[in-house]
């Protein structure tokens, strides 16, 4: 329940992270398939967000058959 900080967005955060494999997705419904297709054994996925962002991990595991 924090108030938004002017100028701070998920997209800006993703752009500021200095790593080649950071992606910003505005809609969780569109996050799972592209991410799951890029994952390889030993990869680590970090999700940052609020609300139902934790659902992404569950959906990825389901998609990968885990």
PDB file of N, H, CA, C and O in Angstrom:
ATOM      1  N   UNK A   1       0.747  -1.183   0.000  1.00  0.00           N
ATOM      2  CA  UNK A   1       0.000   0.000   0.000  1.00  0.00           C
ATOM      3  C   UNK A   1       0.808   1.281   0.000  1.00  0.00           C
ATOM      4  O   UNK A   1       0.372   2.272   0.584  1.00  0.00           O
ATOM      5  N   UNK A   2       1.942   1.297  -0.618  1.00  0.00           N
ATOM      6  H   UNK A   2       2.297   0.491  -1.093  1.00  0.00           H
ATOM      7  CA  UNK A   2       2.716   2.537  -0.705  1.00  0.00           C
ATOM      8  C   UNK A   2       2.202   3.409  -1.840  1.00  0.00           C
ATOM      9  O   UNK A   2       1.694   2.916  -2.848  1.00  0.00           O
ATOM     10  N   UNK A   3       2.345   4.725  -1.653  1.00  0.00           N
ATOM     11  H   UNK A   3       2.757   5.126  -0.835  1.00  0.00           H
ATOM     12  CA  UNK A   3       1.984   5.647  -2.711  1.00  0.00           C
ATOM     13  C   UNK A   3       3.068   5.618  -3.786  1.00  0.00           C
ATOM     14  O   UNK A   3       4.250   5.498  -3.462  1.00  0.00           O
ATOM     15  N   UNK A   4       2.687   5.727  -5.057  1.00  0.00           N
ATOM     16  H   UNK A   4       1.727   5.825  -5.320  1.00  0.00           H
ATOM     17  CA  UNK A   4       3.680   5.755  -6.131  1.00  0.00           C
ATOM     18  C   UNK A   4       4.650   6.927  -5.967  1.00  0.00           C
ATOM     19  O   UNK A   4       4.273   8.003  -5.503  1.00  0.00           O
ATOM     20  N   UNK A   5       5.889   6.699  -6.354  1.00  0.00           N
ATOM     21  H   UNK A   5       6.196   5.825  -6.731  1.00  0.00           H
ATOM     22  CA  UNK A   5       6.901   7.752  -6.347  1.00  0.00           C
ATOM     23  C   UNK A   5       6.990   8.290  -7.764  1.00  0.00           C
ATOM     24  O   UNK A   5       7.206   7.538  -8.715  1.00  0.00           O
ATOM     25  N   UNK A   6       6.825   9.577  -7.894  1.00  0.00           N
ATOM     26  H   UNK A   6       6.649  10.188  -7.121  1.00  0.00           H
ATOM     27  CA  UNK A   6       6.834  10.200  -9.211  1.00  0.00           C
ATOM     28  C   UNK A   6       8.122   9.858  -9.960  1.00  0.00           C
ATOM     29  O   UNK A   6       9.221  10.008  -9.426  1.00  0.00           O
ATOM     30  N   UNK A   7       7.972   9.401 -11.193  1.00  0.00           N
ATOM     31  H   UNK A   7       7.080   9.279 -11.627  1.00  0.00           H
ATOM     32  CA  UNK A   7       9.120   9.081 -12.038  1.00  0.00           C
ATOM     33  C   UNK A   7       9.689   7.698 -11.833  1.00  0.00           C
ATOM     34  O   UNK A   7      10.567   7.278 -12.587  1.00  0.00           O
ATOM     35  N   UNK A   8       9.211   6.973 -10.828  1.00  0.00           N
ATOM     36  H   UNK A   8       8.498   7.315 -10.216  1.00  0.00           H
ATOM     37  CA  UNK A   8       9.714   5.627 -10.574  1.00  0.00           C
ATOM     38  C   UNK A   8       8.693   4.628 -11.114  1.00  0.00           C
ATOM     39  O   UNK A   8       7.548   4.581 -10.664  1.00  0.00           O
ATOM     40  N   UNK A   9       9.129   3.837 -12.082  1.00  0.00           N
ATOM     41  H   UNK A   9      10.059   3.875 -12.448  1.00  0.00           H
ATOM     42  CA  UNK A   9       8.252   2.829 -12.676  1.00  0.00           C
ATOM     43  C   UNK A   9       9.007   1.516 -12.790  1.00  0.00           C
ATOM     44  O   UNK A   9      10.234   1.487 -12.690  1.00  0.00           O
ATOM     45  N   UNK A  10       8.286   0.450 -12.996  1.00  0.00           N
ATOM     46  H   UNK A  10       7.290   0.474 -13.077  1.00  0.00           H
ATOM     47  CA  UNK A  10       8.916  -0.842 -13.221  1.00  0.00           C
ATOM     48  C   UNK A  10       9.800  -0.821 -14.448  1.00  0.00           C
ATOM     49  O   UNK A  10      10.880  -1.411 -14.457  1.00  0.00           O
ATOM     50  N   UNK A  11       9.346  -0.148 -15.472  1.00  0.00           N
ATOM     51  H   UNK A  11       8.469   0.332 -15.465  1.00  0.00           H
ATOM     52  CA  UNK A  11      10.126  -0.055 -16.704  1.00  0.00           C
ATOM     53  C   UNK A  11      11.438   0.692 -16.457  1.00  0.00           C
ATOM     54  O   UNK A  11      12.493   0.265 -16.926  1.00  0.00           O
ATOM     55  N   UNK A  12      11.375   1.806 -15.720  1.00  0.00           N
ATOM     56  H   UNK A  12      10.518   2.152 -15.339  1.00  0.00           H
ATOM     57  CA  UNK A  12      12.604   2.550 -15.409  1.00  0.00           C
ATOM     58  C   UNK A  12      13.557   1.714 -14.562  1.00  0.00           C
ATOM     59  O   UNK A  12      14.771   1.764 -14.760  1.00  0.00           O
ATOM     60  N   UNK A  13      13.016   0.950 -13.625  1.00  0.00           N
ATOM     61  H   UNK A  13      12.030   0.909 -13.464  1.00  0.00           H
ATOM     62  CA  UNK A  13      13.852   0.078 -12.796  1.00  0.00           C
ATOM     63  C   UNK A  13      14.569  -0.954 -13.659  1.00  0.00           C
ATOM     64  O   UNK A  13      15.772  -1.165 -13.503  1.00  0.00           O
ATOM     65  N   UNK A  14      13.847  -1.591 -14.559  1.00  0.00           N
ATOM     66  H   UNK A  14      12.870  -1.420 -14.685  1.00  0.00           H
ATOM     67  CA  UNK A  14      14.449  -2.589 -15.441  1.00  0.00           C
ATOM     68  C   UNK A  14      15.560  -1.975 -16.293  1.00  0.00           C
ATOM     69  O   UNK A  14      16.596  -2.602 -16.513  1.00  0.00           O
ATOM     70  N   UNK A  15      15.343  -0.761 -16.767  1.00  0.00           N
ATOM     71  H   UNK A  15      14.501  -0.252 -16.588  1.00  0.00           H
ATOM     72  CA  UNK A  15      16.361  -0.084 -17.572  1.00  0.00           C
ATOM     73  C   UNK A  15      17.598   0.271 -16.754  1.00  0.00           C
ATOM     74  O   UNK A  15      18.708   0.302 -17.287  1.00  0.00           O
ATOM     75  N   UNK A  16      17.414   0.539 -15.471  1.00  0.00           N
ATOM     76  H   UNK A  16      16.513   0.514 -15.038  1.00  0.00           H
ATOM     77  CA  UNK A  16      18.524   0.947 -14.607  1.00  0.00           C
ATOM     78  C   UNK A  16      19.379  -0.233 -14.147  1.00  0.00           C
ATOM     79  O   UNK A  16      20.530  -0.038 -13.757  1.00  0.00           O
ATOM     80  N   UNK A  17      18.842  -1.443 -14.186  1.00  0.00           N
ATOM     81  H   UNK A  17      17.907  -1.601 -14.504  1.00  0.00           H
ATOM     82  CA  UNK A  17      19.592  -2.621 -13.739  1.00  0.00           C
ATOM     83  C   UNK A  17      20.624  -2.959 -14.799  1.00  0.00           C
ATOM     84  O   UNK A  17      20.291  -3.154 -15.968  1.00  0.00           O
ATOM     85  N   UNK A  18      21.857  -3.024 -14.385  1.00  0.00           N
ATOM     86  H   UNK A  18      22.127  -2.866 -13.435  1.00  0.00           H
ATOM     87  CA  UNK A  18      22.976  -3.243 -15.316  1.00  0.00           C
ATOM     88  C   UNK A  18      23.247  -4.731 -15.499  1.00  0.00           C
ATOM     89  O   UNK A  18      24.253  -5.256 -15.022  1.00  0.00           O
ATOM     90  N   UNK A  19      22.354  -5.388 -16.183  1.00  0.00           N
ATOM     91  H   UNK A  19      21.537  -4.961 -16.571  1.00  0.00           H
ATOM     92  CA  UNK A  19      22.523  -6.805 -16.494  1.00  0.00           C
ATOM     93  C   UNK A  19      21.899  -7.056 -17.857  1.00  0.00           C
ATOM     94  O   UNK A  19      20.880  -6.455 -18.197  1.00  0.00           O
ATOM     95  N   UNK A  20      22.492  -7.919 -18.618  1.00  0.00           N
ATOM     96  H   UNK A  20      23.320  -8.407 -18.342  1.00  0.00           H
ATOM     97  CA  UNK A  20      22.027  -8.145 -19.986  1.00  0.00           C
ATOM     98  C   UNK A  20      20.723  -8.931 -20.072  1.00  0.00           C
ATOM     99  O   UNK A  20      20.071  -8.919 -21.117  1.00  0.00           O
ATOM    100  N   UNK A  21      20.336  -9.602 -19.018  1.00  0.00           N
ATOM    101  H   UNK A  21      20.865  -9.612 -18.170  1.00  0.00           H
ATOM    102  CA  UNK A  21      19.144 -10.436 -19.085  1.00  0.00           C
ATOM    103  C   UNK A  21      18.015  -9.920 -18.207  1.00  0.00           C
ATOM    104  O   UNK A  21      17.358 -10.702 -17.520  1.00  0.00           O
ATOM    105  N   UNK A  22      17.791  -8.651 -18.222  1.00  0.00           N
ATOM    106  H   UNK A  22      18.325  -8.016 -18.780  1.00  0.00           H
ATOM    107  CA  UNK A  22      16.682  -8.050 -17.488  1.00  0.00           C
ATOM    108  C   UNK A  22      15.615  -7.664 -18.491  1.00  0.00           C
ATOM    109  O   UNK A  22      15.904  -7.045 -19.514  1.00  0.00           O
ATOM    110  N   UNK A  23      14.388  -8.031 -18.195  1.00  0.00           N
ATOM    111  H   UNK A  23      14.152  -8.534 -17.363  1.00  0.00           H
ATOM    112  CA  UNK A  23      13.278  -7.701 -19.084  1.00  0.00           C
ATOM    113  C   UNK A  23      12.156  -7.073 -18.278  1.00  0.00           C
ATOM    114  O   UNK A  23      11.912  -7.442 -17.129  1.00  0.00           O
ATOM    115  N   UNK A  24      11.490  -6.135 -18.890  1.00  0.00           N
ATOM    116  H   UNK A  24      11.689  -5.835 -19.823  1.00  0.00           H
ATOM    117  CA  UNK A  24      10.319  -5.522 -18.284  1.00  0.00           C
ATOM    118  C   UNK A  24       9.088  -6.013 -19.039  1.00  0.00           C
ATOM    119  O   UNK A  24       9.048  -5.998 -20.269  1.00  0.00           O
ATOM    120  N   UNK A  25       8.095  -6.444 -18.285  1.00  0.00           N
ATOM    121  H   UNK A  25       8.127  -6.457 -17.286  1.00  0.00           H
ATOM    122  CA  UNK A  25       6.822  -6.865 -18.876  1.00  0.00           C
ATOM    123  C   UNK A  25       5.722  -6.129 -18.132  1.00  0.00           C
ATOM    124  O   UNK A  25       5.634  -6.209 -16.907  1.00  0.00           O
ATOM    125  N   UNK A  26       4.893  -5.422 -18.859  1.00  0.00           N
ATOM    126  H   UNK A  26       4.964  -5.357 -19.855  1.00  0.00           H
ATOM    127  CA  UNK A  26       3.864  -4.605 -18.218  1.00  0.00           C
ATOM    128  C   UNK A  26       2.648  -5.407 -17.770  1.00  0.00           C
ATOM    129  O   UNK A  26       1.888  -4.950 -16.916  1.00  0.00           O
ATOM    130  N   UNK A  27       2.459  -6.583 -18.329  1.00  0.00           N
ATOM    131  H   UNK A  27       3.076  -6.954 -19.022  1.00  0.00           H
ATOM    132  CA  UNK A  27       1.273  -7.379 -18.029  1.00  0.00           C
ATOM    133  C   UNK A  27       1.709  -8.794 -17.656  1.00  0.00           C
ATOM    134  O   UNK A  27       2.341  -9.479 -18.459  1.00  0.00           O
ATOM    135  N   UNK A  28       1.378  -9.231 -16.453  1.00  0.00           N
ATOM    136  H   UNK A  28       0.864  -8.674 -15.800  1.00  0.00           H
ATOM    137  CA  UNK A  28       1.793 -10.560 -16.006  1.00  0.00           C
ATOM    138  C   UNK A  28       1.301 -11.677 -16.918  1.00  0.00           C
ATOM    139  O   UNK A  28       1.948 -12.718 -17.038  1.00  0.00           O
ATOM    140  N   UNK A  29       0.158 -11.461 -17.559  1.00  0.00           N
ATOM    141  H   UNK A  29      -0.367 -10.615 -17.462  1.00  0.00           H
ATOM    142  CA  UNK A  29      -0.372 -12.481 -18.464  1.00  0.00           C
ATOM    143  C   UNK A  29       0.586 -12.745 -19.619  1.00  0.00           C
ATOM    144  O   UNK A  29       0.605 -13.841 -20.181  1.00  0.00           O
ATOM    145  N   UNK A  30       1.383 -11.733 -19.972  1.00  0.00           N
ATOM    146  H   UNK A  30       1.368 -10.843 -19.516  1.00  0.00           H
ATOM    147  CA  UNK A  30       2.320 -11.872 -21.094  1.00  0.00           C
ATOM    148  C   UNK A  30       3.746 -12.184 -20.644  1.00  0.00           C
ATOM    149  O   UNK A  30       4.666 -12.161 -21.461  1.00  0.00           O
ATOM    150  N   UNK A  31       3.939 -12.470 -19.374  1.00  0.00           N
ATOM    151  H   UNK A  31       3.191 -12.489 -18.710  1.00  0.00           H
ATOM    152  CA  UNK A  31       5.290 -12.680 -18.850  1.00  0.00           C
ATOM    153  C   UNK A  31       5.733 -14.135 -18.889  1.00  0.00           C
ATOM    154  O   UNK A  31       6.907 -14.409 -19.139  1.00  0.00           O
ATOM    155  N   UNK A  32       4.844 -15.050 -18.655  1.00  0.00           N
ATOM    156  H   UNK A  32       3.891 -14.827 -18.452  1.00  0.00           H
ATOM    157  CA  UNK A  32       5.232 -16.438 -18.422  1.00  0.00           C
ATOM    158  C   UNK A  32       5.816 -17.124 -19.654  1.00  0.00           C
ATOM    159  O   UNK A  32       6.927 -17.650 -19.583  1.00  0.00           O
ATOM    160  N   UNK A  33       5.118 -17.134 -20.759  1.00  0.00           N
ATOM    161  H   UNK A  33       4.215 -16.706 -20.816  1.00  0.00           H
ATOM    162  CA  UNK A  33       5.578 -17.876 -21.934  1.00  0.00           C
ATOM    163  C   UNK A  33       6.942 -17.401 -22.442  1.00  0.00           C
ATOM    164  O   UNK A  33       7.817 -18.239 -22.659  1.00  0.00           O
ATOM    165  N   UNK A  34       7.163 -16.098 -22.642  1.00  0.00           N
ATOM    166  H   UNK A  34       6.451 -15.418 -22.466  1.00  0.00           H
ATOM    167  CA  UNK A  34       8.482 -15.673 -23.121  1.00  0.00           C
ATOM    168  C   UNK A  34       9.600 -15.994 -22.130  1.00  0.00           C
ATOM    169  O   UNK A  34      10.699 -16.374 -22.532  1.00  0.00           O
ATOM    170  N   UNK A  35       9.322 -15.841 -20.854  1.00  0.00           N
ATOM    171  H   UNK A  35       8.429 -15.532 -20.527  1.00  0.00           H
ATOM    172  CA  UNK A  35      10.341 -16.129 -19.851  1.00  0.00           C
ATOM    173  C   UNK A  35      10.635 -17.619 -19.788  1.00  0.00           C
ATOM    174  O   UNK A  35      11.800 -18.017 -19.790  1.00  0.00           O
ATOM    175  N   UNK A  36       9.617 -18.435 -19.733  1.00  0.00           N
ATOM    176  H   UNK A  36       8.671 -18.112 -19.731  1.00  0.00           H
ATOM    177  CA  UNK A  36       9.811 -19.882 -19.642  1.00  0.00           C
ATOM    178  C   UNK A  36      10.593 -20.416 -20.839  1.00  0.00           C
ATOM    179  O   UNK A  36      11.379 -21.353 -20.696  1.00  0.00           O
ATOM    180  N   UNK A  37      10.390 -19.840 -21.999  1.00  0.00           N
ATOM    181  H   UNK A  37       9.751 -19.079 -22.115  1.00  0.00           H
ATOM    182  CA  UNK A  37      11.083 -20.320 -23.198  1.00  0.00           C
ATOM    183  C   UNK A  37      12.576 -19.998 -23.170  1.00  0.00           C
ATOM    184  O   UNK A  37      13.352 -20.625 -23.891  1.00  0.00           O
ATOM    185  N   UNK A  38      12.987 -19.033 -22.350  1.00  0.00           N
ATOM    186  H   UNK A  38      12.357 -18.524 -21.764  1.00  0.00           H
ATOM    187  CA  UNK A  38      14.402 -18.641 -22.271  1.00  0.00           C
ATOM    188  C   UNK A  38      15.153 -19.340 -21.149  1.00  0.00           C
ATOM    189  O   UNK A  38      16.383 -19.301 -21.121  1.00  0.00           O
ATOM    190  N   UNK A  39      14.447 -19.975 -20.226  1.00  0.00           N
ATOM    191  H   UNK A  39      13.448 -20.006 -20.249  1.00  0.00           H
ATOM    192  CA  UNK A  39      15.093 -20.560 -19.055  1.00  0.00           C
ATOM    193  C   UNK A  39      15.826 -21.852 -19.382  1.00  0.00           C
ATOM    194  O   UNK A  39      15.381 -22.657 -20.201  1.00  0.00           O
ATOM    195  N   UNK A  40      16.959 -22.025 -18.719  1.00  0.00           N
ATOM    196  H   UNK A  40      17.320 -21.372 -18.054  1.00  0.00           H
ATOM    197  CA  UNK A  40      17.767 -23.238 -18.845  1.00  0.00           C
ATOM    198  C   UNK A  40      18.049 -23.755 -17.442  1.00  0.00           C
ATOM    199  O   UNK A  40      17.908 -23.017 -16.467  1.00  0.00           O
ATOM    200  N   UNK A  41      18.443 -25.005 -17.335  1.00  0.00           N
ATOM    201  H   UNK A  41      18.558 -25.605 -18.127  1.00  0.00           H
ATOM    202  CA  UNK A  41      18.760 -25.599 -16.037  1.00  0.00           C
ATOM    203  C   UNK A  41      19.775 -24.731 -15.301  1.00  0.00           C
ATOM    204  O   UNK A  41      20.780 -24.317 -15.878  1.00  0.00           O
ATOM    205  N   UNK A  42      19.511 -24.461 -14.039  1.00  0.00           N
ATOM    206  H   UNK A  42      18.694 -24.797 -13.570  1.00  0.00           H
ATOM    207  CA  UNK A  42      20.410 -23.664 -13.222  1.00  0.00           C
ATOM    208  C   UNK A  42      20.117 -22.171 -13.218  1.00  0.00           C
ATOM    209  O   UNK A  42      20.721 -21.432 -12.440  1.00  0.00           O
ATOM    210  N   UNK A  43      19.200 -21.707 -14.071  1.00  0.00           N
ATOM    211  H   UNK A  43      18.709 -22.307 -14.703  1.00  0.00           H
ATOM    212  CA  UNK A  43      18.849 -20.296 -14.109  1.00  0.00           C
ATOM    213  C   UNK A  43      18.092 -19.898 -12.835  1.00  0.00           C
ATOM    214  O   UNK A  43      17.443 -20.727 -12.198  1.00  0.00           O
ATOM    215  N   UNK A  44      18.187 -18.640 -12.489  1.00  0.00           N
ATOM    216  H   UNK A  44      18.714 -17.966 -13.007  1.00  0.00           H
ATOM    217  CA  UNK A  44      17.468 -18.077 -11.359  1.00  0.00           C
ATOM    218  C   UNK A  44      16.566 -16.969 -11.883  1.00  0.00           C
ATOM    219  O   UNK A  44      17.000 -16.137 -12.680  1.00  0.00           O
ATOM    220  N   UNK A  45      15.330 -16.955 -11.444  1.00  0.00           N
ATOM    221  H   UNK A  45      14.978 -17.631 -10.797  1.00  0.00           H
ATOM    222  CA  UNK A  45      14.378 -15.926 -11.843  1.00  0.00           C
ATOM    223  C   UNK A  45      14.038 -15.097 -10.611  1.00  0.00           C
ATOM    224  O   UNK A  45      13.690 -15.639  -9.562  1.00  0.00           O
ATOM    225  N   UNK A  46      14.141 -13.790 -10.749  1.00  0.00           N
ATOM    226  H   UNK A  46      14.424 -13.350 -11.601  1.00  0.00           H
ATOM    227  CA  UNK A  46      13.782 -12.869  -9.677  1.00  0.00           C
ATOM    228  C   UNK A  46      12.634 -12.013 -10.189  1.00  0.00           C
ATOM    229  O   UNK A  46      12.742 -11.385 -11.242  1.00  0.00           O
ATOM    230  N   UNK A  47      11.553 -11.989  -9.453  1.00  0.00           N
ATOM    231  H   UNK A  47      11.466 -12.499  -8.598  1.00  0.00           H
ATOM    232  CA  UNK A  47      10.435 -11.132  -9.820  1.00  0.00           C
ATOM    233  C   UNK A  47      10.331 -10.019  -8.794  1.00  0.00           C
ATOM    234  O   UNK A  47      10.477 -10.252  -7.594  1.00  0.00           O
ATOM    235  N   UNK A  48      10.081  -8.823  -9.266  1.00  0.00           N
ATOM    236  H   UNK A  48       9.962  -8.633 -10.241  1.00  0.00           H
ATOM    237  CA  UNK A  48       9.943  -7.670  -8.392  1.00  0.00           C
ATOM    238  C   UNK A  48       8.606  -7.025  -8.702  1.00  0.00           C
ATOM    239  O   UNK A  48       8.303  -6.725  -9.857  1.00  0.00           O
ATOM    240  N   UNK A  49       7.832  -6.819  -7.694  1.00  0.00           N
ATOM    241  H   UNK A  49       8.079  -7.062  -6.756  1.00  0.00           H
ATOM    242  CA  UNK A  49       6.546  -6.187  -7.923  1.00  0.00           C
ATOM    243  C   UNK A  49       5.667  -6.300  -6.701  1.00  0.00           C
ATOM    244  O   UNK A  49       6.133  -6.616  -5.606  1.00  0.00           O
ATOM    245  N   UNK A  50       4.426  -6.048  -6.895  1.00  0.00           N
ATOM    246  H   UNK A  50       4.047  -5.792  -7.784  1.00  0.00           H
ATOM    247  CA  UNK A  50       3.465  -6.099  -5.802  1.00  0.00           C
ATOM    248  C   UNK A  50       2.235  -6.861  -6.259  1.00  0.00           C
ATOM    249  O   UNK A  50       2.102  -7.223  -7.428  1.00  0.00           O
ATOM    250  N   UNK A  51       1.363  -7.092  -5.335  1.00  0.00           N
ATOM    251  H   UNK A  51       1.471  -6.799  -4.385  1.00  0.00           H
ATOM    252  CA  UNK A  51       0.117  -7.769  -5.683  1.00  0.00           C
ATOM    253  C   UNK A  51       0.359  -9.217  -6.053  1.00  0.00           C
ATOM    254  O   UNK A  51       0.895  -9.982  -5.251  1.00  0.00           O
ATOM    255  N   UNK A  52      -0.024  -9.597  -7.238  1.00  0.00           N
ATOM    256  H   UNK A  52      -0.460  -8.976  -7.889  1.00  0.00           H
ATOM    257  CA  UNK A  52       0.017 -11.004  -7.649  1.00  0.00           C
ATOM    258  C   UNK A  52       1.285 -11.376  -8.432  1.00  0.00           C
ATOM    259  O   UNK A  52       1.270 -12.357  -9.175  1.00  0.00           O
ATOM    260  N   UNK A  53       2.366 -10.626  -8.285  1.00  0.00           N
ATOM    261  H   UNK A  53       2.377  -9.829  -7.681  1.00  0.00           H
ATOM    262  CA  UNK A  53       3.590 -10.941  -9.024  1.00  0.00           C
ATOM    263  C   UNK A  53       4.118 -12.331  -8.649  1.00  0.00           C
ATOM    264  O   UNK A  53       4.775 -12.980  -9.464  1.00  0.00           O
ATOM    265  N   UNK A  54       3.842 -12.786  -7.441  1.00  0.00           N
ATOM    266  H   UNK A  54       3.309 -12.259  -6.779  1.00  0.00           H
ATOM    267  CA  UNK A  54       4.258 -14.127  -7.032  1.00  0.00           C
ATOM    268  C   UNK A  54       3.631 -15.223  -7.866  1.00  0.00           C
ATOM    269  O   UNK A  54       4.155 -16.335  -7.925  1.00  0.00           O
ATOM    270  N   UNK A  55       2.535 -14.929  -8.501  1.00  0.00           N
ATOM    271  H   UNK A  55       2.109 -14.026  -8.453  1.00  0.00           H
ATOM    272  CA  UNK A  55       1.857 -15.906  -9.361  1.00  0.00           C
ATOM    273  C   UNK A  55       2.719 -16.285 -10.558  1.00  0.00           C
ATOM    274  O   UNK A  55       2.585 -17.386 -11.092  1.00  0.00           O
ATOM    275  N   UNK A  56       3.603 -15.384 -10.986  1.00  0.00           N
ATOM    276  H   UNK A  56       3.712 -14.489 -10.552  1.00  0.00           H
ATOM    277  CA  UNK A  56       4.471 -15.653 -12.134  1.00  0.00           C
ATOM    278  C   UNK A  56       5.318 -16.900 -11.875  1.00  0.00           C
ATOM    279  O   UNK A  56       5.426 -17.765 -12.744  1.00  0.00           O
ATOM    280  N   UNK A  57       5.915 -16.998 -10.697  1.00  0.00           N
ATOM    281  H   UNK A  57       5.828 -16.295  -9.991  1.00  0.00           H
ATOM    282  CA  UNK A  57       6.754 -18.157 -10.373  1.00  0.00           C
ATOM    283  C   UNK A  57       5.944 -19.448 -10.434  1.00  0.00           C
ATOM    284  O   UNK A  57       6.421 -20.455 -10.957  1.00  0.00           O
ATOM    285  N   UNK A  58       4.736 -19.426  -9.908  1.00  0.00           N
ATOM    286  H   UNK A  58       4.348 -18.608  -9.483  1.00  0.00           H
ATOM    287  CA  UNK A  58       3.880 -20.613  -9.947  1.00  0.00           C
ATOM    288  C   UNK A  58       3.543 -21.007 -11.384  1.00  0.00           C
ATOM    289  O   UNK A  58       3.559 -22.188 -11.731  1.00  0.00           O
ATOM    290  N   UNK A  59       3.239 -20.016 -12.211  1.00  0.00           N
ATOM    291  H   UNK A  59       3.225 -19.056 -11.929  1.00  0.00           H
ATOM    292  CA  UNK A  59       2.890 -20.286 -13.608  1.00  0.00           C
ATOM    293  C   UNK A  59       4.099 -20.796 -14.398  1.00  0.00           C
ATOM    294  O   UNK A  59       3.958 -21.675 -15.249  1.00  0.00           O
ATOM    295  N   UNK A  60       5.288 -20.245 -14.117  1.00  0.00           N
ATOM    296  H   UNK A  60       5.402 -19.531 -13.426  1.00  0.00           H
ATOM    297  CA  UNK A  60       6.494 -20.725 -14.782  1.00  0.00           C
ATOM    298  C   UNK A  60       6.752 -22.179 -14.425  1.00  0.00           C
ATOM    299  O   UNK A  60       7.055 -22.993 -15.297  1.00  0.00           O
ATOM    300  N   UNK A  61       6.632 -22.509 -13.130  1.00  0.00           N
ATOM    301  H   UNK A  61       6.386 -21.848 -12.422  1.00  0.00           H
ATOM    302  CA  UNK A  61       6.842 -23.890 -12.693  1.00  0.00           C
ATOM    303  C   UNK A  61       5.837 -24.825 -13.364  1.00  0.00           C
ATOM    304  O   UNK A  61       6.188 -25.933 -13.772  1.00  0.00           O
ATOM    305  N   UNK A  62       4.603 -24.381 -13.475  1.00  0.00           N
ATOM    306  H   UNK A  62       4.318 -23.482 -13.144  1.00  0.00           H
ATOM    307  CA  UNK A  62       3.568 -25.193 -14.131  1.00  0.00           C
ATOM    308  C   UNK A  62       3.913 -25.389 -15.612  1.00  0.00           C
ATOM    309  O   UNK A  62       3.792 -26.490 -16.149  1.00  0.00           O
ATOM    310  N   UNK A  63       4.340 -24.316 -16.254  1.00  0.00           N
ATOM    311  H   UNK A  63       4.438 -23.421 -15.818  1.00  0.00           H
ATOM    312  CA  UNK A  63       4.681 -24.372 -17.679  1.00  0.00           C
ATOM    313  C   UNK A  63       5.859 -25.314 -17.937  1.00  0.00           C
ATOM    314  O   UNK A  63       5.890 -26.028 -18.940  1.00  0.00           O
ATOM    315  N   UNK A  64       6.821 -25.303 -17.021  1.00  0.00           N
ATOM    316  H   UNK A  64       6.795 -24.723 -16.207  1.00  0.00           H
ATOM    317  CA  UNK A  64       8.013 -26.143 -17.180  1.00  0.00           C
ATOM    318  C   UNK A  64       7.800 -27.557 -16.651  1.00  0.00           C
ATOM    319  O   UNK A  64       8.684 -28.407 -16.761  1.00  0.00           O
ATOM    320  N   UNK A  65       6.639 -27.803 -16.082  1.00  0.00           N
ATOM    321  H   UNK A  65       5.920 -27.113 -15.993  1.00  0.00           H
ATOM    322  CA  UNK A  65       6.340 -29.146 -15.587  1.00  0.00           C
ATOM    323  C   UNK A  65       6.979 -29.454 -14.251  1.00  0.00           C
ATOM    324  O   UNK A  65       7.180 -30.621 -13.916  1.00  0.00           O
ATOM    325  N   UNK A  66       7.305 -28.423 -13.479  1.00  0.00           N
ATOM    326  H   UNK A  66       7.142 -27.474 -13.752  1.00  0.00           H
ATOM    327  CA  UNK A  66       7.941 -28.644 -12.174  1.00  0.00           C
ATOM    328  C   UNK A  66       6.896 -28.875 -11.106  1.00  0.00           C
ATOM    329  O   UNK A  66       7.239 -29.080  -9.941  1.00  0.00           O
TER     330      UNK A  66
END
